[in-house]
Amino acid sequence: MTKEADSLMTSNTSPHLPVTRSQGSNDYEEQMQALIRKLPEWMQKTLTWLRKPERKWVRIPAGILFMLGGCMAFLPVLGVWMIPVGILLLSEDIPFFRRLMEKALNWIQRKHPEWMEASSDAK
């Protein structure tokens, strides 16, 4: 019985692991792009610009500031809506926030699949 378990563990870990990771990354990227396409055009351009790898120097401070602003929800203009924006920005660079974002995107895809569909009025 232990030989069977060893053979199952060996067969499940090595050849399929990179494929699963790249598929997970592709799913994450596809889900992010689907949500970004639902935003107004100016916001799509801004997020596309911010999500480029060389924009890390802007993205990390902006994400931190958004999250801090979200904690100041009792002040006018600032609010809890800023926390998910901060997580979205930080998810590009920090694995902990990427996992949170992946869970949120999977939840959205399960509970609100229409949010992930291509809009009919897209140009």
Summary of the structure (lengths in Angstrom):
residues: 123
radius of gyration: 18.5
end to end distance: 58.7
largest distance: 63.9
contacts: 290
relative contact order: 0.11
helix: 74%
strand: 0%
